Amino acid sequence: MSVSRLFTLASSLALVFLSSCGPSRDDNALVVGMEMAYPPFEMRGTDNQPDGISVRMAEDLAAHLGRPLRLEDVAWDGIIPSLKSEKIDLIISSMTRTDERAESIDFSDGYVTNGLCMLVAKDSKIESVDDLQESNAKVAVKLGTTGHTWAQGHLEGVELVVLDEASVCALEVAQGKADAFIYDQISIYKQWQTHAETTRPILKPIREETWAIGIRKGDEEMRTQVNAWLSEYRAAGRFDELAERYMAAEKKSFEEMGVPFIFH
């Protein structure tokens, strides 16, 4: 049996729980937190059950560790506090590894290279982030994201429109209420698909970012285990399989646009 099939079989045997309250800490479950509002990585399927690339990763990691899995759907602004307070064991939620976050939590090796980019109106004269510098533009950002942090630190003279949901940020651009929306490439691509008649993506990265798994500060044993698993997972081709399963259209479009695809 191939390594890939072994990963798949192990995933199917992992127990997956989703609870609405804090997890019990008297069992051996691996409790993984994610905000299930970021397809195709963290989302709910048509049956309202957890689905997406990060869900499959969590299942496979738990199986590799020989532990049952419990998934916690955590709002983005509460996900790091949940890790620090031991309500969850890991964050697998398309989280960018940053120096600021590394002050309070540890990170695994990276598994995705993504980039900040922009969504603008279809007829906009904006071609790059340079066109926003010292302008009177309105720029939409999602609260607490690296797009929000970057815009605060690098865009002087713009009006930031800070909102809680990516879809609402994109709608601001589609309706002409904001001149640009700054977020990661995958999200911008998907929001453009939703508003293809009124918007266009500028996918050339403003800056590149690395996603990693969030680990409680000082838990070197867990970090060693997670990094070993990531290395095996990559070598087994599992990231490629997940990309084909969940992101085939995006992968093809990125290649046609000359934008590097994201998995390491």
N, C-alpha and C positions, 0 to 999 in steps of 0.2 A: 504494500500500500504506500502511495506517495506521501511525502511530508505534508503536502497541501491537503490531501484527503484526511490525513490524521488530524490536522488542525480543524477541518470542518466537522469531523466526527466528534472531536472533543468539545467543540462549541455546542453541538446539539445536545450533549449530555449535561452541560452546565445548567444549573438552576438559576433562573432569572426571576427576581422579585421586583415589584415597583410598589413602594409604600408612600402614603401621603403624609406620614408622620416620621419623626426621627427614628433611625434604625436601632434595633436592639444590639447592644455590644457584647452580649453573652454567647454569641455563636461565632463560627469561623468564617462568616460571609465576608467576601471582598465587597465593600460598599463604594461604588463609583458614582460621583456626582457629575451631572451634565445639564445644561439648559437645553431642553428638547424643542428648540425653536430655530434650528439652523440646518435645514436640509441642504445637501444630502448626508450631512455628517451626524447631526443629532436632531431627531424629529419623531413624530408619531405617525404610524401608517394609517391606512384607511380603517383599520380595526381599532385604532386609538392605542395600539401597543407600541412600545419603543422600537425604533427602526433607524437605520442609517449606518454609515461607516464606523462611527465611534461606538455604537452599540455592538456591532460585530467585533470590533477590537476588544471591548470590555469582556465579551463572552469568551473570546479566545485567550485573553490574558488570565481570566479566572480559571479556565480549564487548565492552562499551563501551570498555574500555581496550585492546582488541586483543591480549589476552594469554590463553594457556591457563590453566586453573584447576586448582589442586590443593587438595583439602579435607583438613584435618587434624582428626581427632576428638580433642579435648584435654579432659582432666578440668578441671573448673571452677577448682580451686585452682592449676592450672598454666598457665592460659591467658594471664594477664598476663605471667608470667615467660617464656613462649614468645615473646610479641611483643617483649619487651625484648631477648631474646637472639637475635633475628632468625631463629628457627625458623619463624615465620609472619610474614606481611606485614600482615595485618589481623585484627581480631576482629569477626565478625558472629555474635553469639550472645546476642541478647536482653539485652545488657548495659546496665545503668543507668549513666548519666553522673553521677558523684559527684565532689565536691571531693577526696576522699581518693584516688580512682583517678586523677584529673587531675594529681596530683602526680608520677605515674610514667609515664603515657601521655597522648596527646592523643585528642580525640574529634571526630567529624564533627558536623554539624548533627543534631538529633534527627529521628527518623522515627516514633516511637511515644510516645504519652503513656499510661502505665499507672499503676496505683496499688497501694500495699500495702493488703491487706484481710485478712479472717479467715475461717477455716472453724471452726465450732463444732458441738457435738452438736445433734441435731435438737431435743431438749427443753431445751437450755441456756437459762438466764436471761440470758446475755450478749447485749447488743444493740449495744454499741459498745466501742471500746478503752478508754473511760473506766471500764468495769466491771472492767477488769483492773488498773487503777492501785492500787498498794499492797494487792494481794490476795495470797492464798496460791495462786493459780492456777498450773497448769503450762502453759507455752506452748511449743509445738514450733516450731523454726525450722530451715531448711536452712543448713548451715555455709557461711560466706563470702558469704552473700547480703545484700542491703540490709535484708531482714526481720530477719536475725540482728543486723546492726549497729544498726538502729533499736531493736529490743527491748532490746539491751544498754544503750543510752543513755537510754531513755525509760520503761522499765517497772521500777520499784522494787518489791521485795517479791515478785516472781514467781519461779518456778523455771523456768529455760530448759532445754528438752530439745533439745539440739543434735544433729542427725542429718545424714547425708550425702545422703539422697535425699528428694525431695518426697513421693513415694508413701508412704514410711515415716512421714513426719511426719503425713500425712493419716490413715494407719492408726492412729496413736496417738490421734487424736481419735475416729475411728470405733469404736475399742475401749474408749473411756473412760479411756485412760491419760493423756491431755492434755486440757486444757479448751479450747485454741484452737491453731490453726496460722496463723502470719502469713506471707504470701507475696503475690505479685502477683495481680491480678484474673484473668488468663487461667488461671493454674495453679489457683487456688482454685476457679474455675468447673469446670474439668475434673476436679479431685479430688472435688468435690461430685457430679458425674455418676457417678463410680465408686462413691461411698458415699451415694447419694441416700436410702436408707432409714434411715440413722443420723446423717447430718450435714446442716447447712444453711450456705449462704454468707452472709456479710455483706459485700456488694460495695461499699458506700459507702467510698471511699478514706480510709484513715488519713492518707495523704499522696500527692500525685501525684509520679510519677517519669518521666523521659525516657530512652528507649533511644537509643543512638547507636553508630556503628561505631568500634571502637578502632583507633587509629593510633599508630605508633611516635613517641615524643617528638621534636619538632623536624622531622618530615617534612612540611613545608608544601606541597610539590608534591603529595604524595599526598592531603593533606587538601583542597586546592583541587580536585583531580580528583574525589574522592569527593563533595564537596559539590555540584559542578556536576552530577554524575550523579544524585544524590538529587533535585535540583530538577527535572531533566528527567523522571525516573522518576515523580515525584509528578504532574507536569503531564500525563503520558501516561496517567494512570489505572491504572498498574500495581499500586499498593498496593490499590486497590479490587478489581482482578481477583484478586489473591492472597487477599484477604479472602473473596471469594465462593467461591474454589476450596477454601480450607482451613478457613474459619471461618464458614460461612454460619449454622450453628445458633447459635454463640456470638453472632454479630452480632445475630441476631433476638432472642435472649434478653436481651441487654444492652439493646436498644431497649425491650423490653417492661418491663424493670425500671427504666427511666429512668436507666441508667448510660451515660454517653457512650462511644462506641466509640473505638478506640485510635489508628488511623493519623492522622497529621497531614494 
